Amino acid sequence: MSAPAAARRRLPRRRVPAGPISLLAGAIVWELIGHLAGASFFPPLSTVIGRLAGMVTSGEIFASLADSLLNLVLGFAVSLAGGLLVGVAMGRFRKVEAALGVYVYALLTAPSLVFAPIFFSLLGEGRGSIVAVVVMYAMFVMIINTASAIQSVPGHLVEMARSYGASETQILLRVMLPAAAPMIMAGVRLGVGRAVTGMINGEMFIAVVGLGRIVTQAGGRFDGAGVLAILLVIIAVALGAVALVQAVDRKITGWVPQTSRGH
C-alpha cells in the first residue's frame, strides 16, 4: 500500500451532523409540497417565514410570547413542585401509593382539556385557569416517573446506608434521590413538553390570550401561513424549554456513567 493511501486510511472521518441535515431535508420537503399542492392551508415554508417576519417586525408577537411564557413558567413550576413531592411520597411509602395511585393514573389518562370548563367556572377567565390546565397536562407524568424512579433504587444501597446509621431523611436525600435522579429528570423532560401543549390549549380554549390568541384569530381568518408561523414559535419554545431541562439534567446527573444513560 502506498504512503498516500495509508495516510488517507488513517485520517479520521468527519461525522456529518444528523440534526441540521434532517431539518434541512424537512424544510426542502415542506417547501416543495407547499408549492406543488397549492393549498391555502399548507403554504410553502418561505411564505410562513415571511409571515413570521412580518409579525416580528410589527411587534405583534413579542407581547403575546411574553404572556405565554409567563403562563408556561407558572404552570410548570407548580407541576414540578407537585410532581416531585407527590412522586417521592408515592415511591417511598406504599400506603401513599395505594391511596393516590388510582387518582394519578386516572387523571394522567383522562383528556386534560375536558377540565377546562371546570377551571373556567372556578377560576374565571384569567391566568389561573390557564395555569391549571398546564398543571393538568404536566404534573401527573412527573409524579409517575418520580415514583417509579424512587421504587427502582436498589435495595442494597438503602440497607448499606442504614447499616452505617443513616436516618430516613439522610437515606432519602443522600441515597435515594441521587440514585433516582436520571429517571426523575426523564419525567421532567416529558413534563415540560406536555406543559407547552397545555399552555397553548389553555390559551386557545379558556382565555384567548398569548400565542393562543394569535392562533385562534389566524384560524378564524383561514390564514394558514399565520397559524403555521405561530406553530414554529411554539415548537421553538418547546425545544428551548427541553434544552434548558437537559442542561439542568447534565448538571445534576453529571456523575452518572454514559453507559448508564443508555448512550
C-alpha positions as CSV (number, residue, x, y, z in Angstrom):
1,M,0.0,0.0,0.0
2,S,1.4,3.4,-1.0
3,A,2.1,6.1,1.7
4,P,-0.7,8.5,0.5
5,A,-3.3,5.7,0.6
6,A,-2.2,4.7,4.1
7,A,-2.4,8.3,5.2
8,R,-5.9,8.6,3.9
9,R,-6.9,5.4,5.7
10,R,-5.5,6.9,9.0
11,L,-7.4,10.2,8.6
12,P,-10.5,10.3,10.9
13,R,-13.8,10.6,9.1
14,R,-15.8,13.7,9.9
15,R,-19.2,12.9,11.2
16,V,-22.0,14.6,9.4
17,P,-24.4,16.2,12.0
18,A,-27.7,14.4,11.6
19,G,-29.8,17.1,13.2
20,P,-29.1,20.0,10.8
21,I,-29.4,17.7,7.8
22,S,-32.7,16.4,9.0
23,L,-34.0,20.0,9.5
24,L,-32.8,21.0,6.0
25,A,-34.4,18.0,4.4
26,G,-37.7,18.7,6.2
27,A,-37.6,22.3,5.1
28,I,-37.0,21.3,1.5
29,V,-39.8,18.8,1.6
30,W,-42.2,21.4,3.2
31,E,-41.3,24.0,0.5
32,L,-41.8,21.5,-2.4
33,I,-45.1,20.2,-1.1
34,G,-46.3,23.7,-0.4
35,H,-45.6,24.8,-4.0
36,L,-46.9,21.6,-5.6
37,A,-50.1,21.2,-3.5
38,G,-51.1,24.8,-3.9
39,A,-53.3,24.6,-0.8
40,S,-54.1,27.7,1.2
41,F,-54.0,25.8,4.5
42,F,-50.4,24.5,3.7
43,P,-48.4,27.3,2.2
44,P,-44.6,26.9,1.4
45,L,-42.1,27.4,4.2
46,S,-40.9,30.6,2.6
47,T,-44.4,32.1,2.9
48,V,-44.6,31.0,6.5
49,I,-41.2,32.5,7.3
50,G,-42.2,35.8,5.6
51,R,-45.4,35.9,7.6
52,L,-43.5,35.3,10.8
53,A,-41.0,38.0,9.9
54,G,-44.0,40.4,9.5
55,M,-45.3,39.5,12.9
56,V,-41.9,40.1,14.5
57,T,-41.5,43.4,12.7
58,S,-44.9,44.7,13.7
59,G,-44.2,43.7,17.3
60,E,-47.4,41.6,17.3
61,I,-45.7,38.5,18.6
62,F,-43.5,39.8,21.5
63,A,-46.2,40.7,24.0
64,S,-48.1,37.5,23.2
65,L,-44.9,35.4,23.6
66,A,-44.1,37.1,26.9
67,D,-47.7,36.4,28.2
68,S,-47.5,32.7,27.1
69,L,-44.0,32.2,28.6
70,L,-45.3,33.5,32.0
71,N,-48.2,31.0,31.8
72,L,-45.8,28.3,31.0
73,V,-43.3,29.1,33.8
74,L,-46.0,29.4,36.4
75,G,-47.8,26.2,35.4
76,F,-44.5,24.2,35.1
77,A,-43.3,25.4,38.4
78,V,-46.4,24.2,40.2
79,S,-46.3,20.9,38.2
80,L,-42.6,20.4,39.1
81,A,-43.2,21.0,42.8
82,G,-46.3,18.8,43.0
83,G,-44.8,16.1,40.8
84,L,-41.7,15.8,42.9
85,L,-43.4,15.9,46.3
86,V,-46.2,13.5,45.5
87,G,-44.0,11.3,43.4
88,V,-41.4,10.9,46.2
89,A,-44.2,10.2,48.7
90,M,-45.8,7.6,46.4
91,G,-42.4,5.9,45.7
92,R,-41.3,5.9,49.3
93,F,-44.5,4.9,51.1
94,R,-46.7,2.1,49.9
95,K,-49.8,3.4,51.7
96,V,-49.5,6.8,49.9
97,E,-49.2,5.0,46.6
98,A,-52.2,2.8,47.3
99,A,-54.2,5.9,48.3
100,L,-53.2,8.2,45.5
101,G,-52.2,5.9,42.7
102,V,-55.7,5.3,41.2
103,Y,-56.3,9.1,41.0
104,V,-52.9,9.8,39.5
105,Y,-53.3,7.2,36.8
106,A,-56.9,8.2,36.1
107,L,-56.0,11.9,35.7
108,L,-53.0,11.0,33.5
109,T,-55.1,9.0,31.1
110,A,-58.1,11.4,31.1
111,P,-58.1,14.1,28.4
112,S,-56.7,17.1,30.2
113,L,-58.7,19.6,28.2
114,V,-62.0,18.3,29.5
115,F,-61.2,20.0,32.8
116,A,-61.1,23.4,31.1
117,P,-64.8,24.3,31.7
118,I,-64.4,23.4,35.4
119,F,-61.3,25.6,35.7
120,F,-63.2,28.4,33.9
121,S,-66.1,28.1,36.3
122,L,-63.9,28.0,39.4
123,L,-61.1,30.4,38.5
124,G,-62.7,32.6,35.8
125,E,-61.3,33.8,32.5
126,G,-57.8,34.6,33.5
127,R,-54.3,33.3,34.1
128,G,-55.3,31.0,36.9
129,S,-57.4,28.8,34.6
130,I,-54.6,28.6,32.0
131,V,-52.0,27.7,34.7
132,A,-54.4,25.0,36.0
133,V,-54.6,23.4,32.5
134,V,-50.8,23.4,32.2
135,V,-50.6,21.6,35.6
136,M,-53.2,19.0,34.4
137,Y,-51.1,18.3,31.4
138,A,-47.6,18.2,33.0
139,M,-47.8,17.2,36.6
140,F,-49.1,13.6,36.5
141,V,-46.4,12.2,34.2
142,M,-43.8,13.6,36.5
143,I,-45.5,12.1,39.5
144,I,-45.4,8.6,37.9
145,N,-41.8,8.9,36.7
146,T,-40.6,10.1,40.1
147,A,-42.5,7.4,42.0
148,S,-41.1,4.7,39.6
149,A,-37.6,6.2,40.0
150,I,-37.7,6.0,43.8
151,Q,-39.0,2.5,43.8
152,S,-36.3,1.3,41.4
153,V,-33.4,2.4,43.7
154,P,-31.5,-0.8,44.5
155,G,-32.4,-2.1,48.0
156,H,-28.8,-2.9,48.9
157,L,-28.0,0.9,48.7
158,V,-30.7,1.6,51.3
159,E,-29.6,-1.2,53.5
160,M,-26.0,-0.2,53.4
161,A,-26.9,3.4,54.4
162,R,-29.0,2.0,57.3
163,S,-26.1,-0.1,58.4
164,Y,-24.0,3.0,58.7
165,G,-26.6,4.6,60.9
166,A,-28.2,7.0,58.3
167,S,-31.6,8.4,59.3
168,E,-34.6,8.1,56.9
169,T,-34.2,11.7,55.9
170,Q,-30.5,11.1,55.1
171,I,-31.4,7.9,53.1
172,L,-33.9,9.9,51.1
173,L,-31.7,12.9,50.4
174,R,-28.3,11.3,50.1
175,V,-29.1,7.9,48.6
176,M,-32.5,7.6,47.0
177,L,-32.8,11.0,45.3
178,P,-29.3,10.9,43.7
179,A,-29.8,7.3,42.6
180,A,-33.2,8.1,41.1
181,A,-32.2,11.5,39.6
182,P,-31.7,10.3,35.9
183,M,-35.2,8.7,35.7
184,I,-36.7,11.7,37.6
185,M,-35.2,14.1,35.1
186,A,-36.6,12.0,32.2
187,G,-40.0,12.6,33.6
188,V,-39.3,16.3,33.9
189,R,-38.4,16.4,30.2
190,L,-41.7,14.7,29.4
191,G,-43.5,17.1,31.7
192,V,-42.1,20.3,30.1
193,G,-43.2,19.2,26.6
194,R,-46.7,18.5,27.9
195,A,-46.6,21.8,29.7
196,V,-46.2,23.6,26.4
197,T,-49.1,21.7,24.9
198,G,-51.2,22.7,28.0
199,M,-50.2,26.3,27.7
200,I,-51.3,26.7,24.1
201,N,-54.5,24.7,24.6
202,G,-55.5,26.7,27.7
203,E,-54.9,30.0,25.8
204,M,-57.0,28.9,22.9
205,F,-59.9,27.4,24.7
206,I,-60.2,29.3,28.0
207,A,-58.8,32.8,27.8
208,V,-57.9,33.9,24.3
209,V,-54.5,35.4,25.2
210,G,-50.9,35.0,24.3
211,L,-49.9,32.9,21.3
212,G,-53.2,31.0,21.6
213,R,-55.0,34.3,20.7
214,I,-52.9,34.7,17.6
215,V,-53.5,31.1,16.5
216,T,-57.3,31.5,17.1
217,Q,-57.5,34.8,15.2
218,A,-55.4,33.4,12.3
219,G,-57.6,30.3,12.2
220,G,-60.7,32.4,12.1
221,R,-59.4,34.2,9.0
222,F,-58.3,30.9,7.4
223,D,-54.8,32.3,7.5
224,G,-52.7,29.1,7.1
225,A,-49.4,31.0,7.0
226,G,-50.2,32.8,10.2
227,V,-51.2,29.5,12.0
228,L,-48.0,27.7,10.9
229,A,-45.9,30.7,11.8
230,I,-47.1,30.6,15.4
231,L,-46.6,26.8,15.3
232,L,-42.9,27.4,14.5
233,V,-42.7,29.7,17.5
234,I,-44.4,27.2,19.8
235,I,-42.0,24.5,18.6
236,A,-39.1,26.8,19.3
237,V,-40.4,27.5,22.8
238,A,-40.8,23.7,23.4
239,L,-37.3,22.9,22.1
240,G,-35.8,25.8,24.2
241,A,-37.6,24.5,27.3
242,V,-36.4,20.9,26.8
243,A,-32.9,22.2,26.1
244,L,-32.9,24.1,29.4
245,V,-34.1,21.0,31.3
246,Q,-31.4,18.9,29.6
247,A,-28.8,21.4,30.7
248,V,-30.0,21.1,34.3
249,D,-30.1,17.3,33.9
250,R,-26.5,17.2,32.9
251,K,-25.6,19.4,35.9
252,I,-27.5,17.2,38.3
253,T,-26.6,13.8,36.9
254,G,-23.1,14.5,35.6
255,W,-21.7,11.8,37.9
256,V,-23.8,9.1,36.0
257,P,-21.6,7.0,33.6
258,Q,-22.5,7.4,30.0
259,T,-23.3,3.7,29.7
260,S,-26.0,4.1,32.4
261,R,-27.7,6.8,30.4
262,G,-28.4,4.4,27.5
263,H,-26.0,6.0,25.0
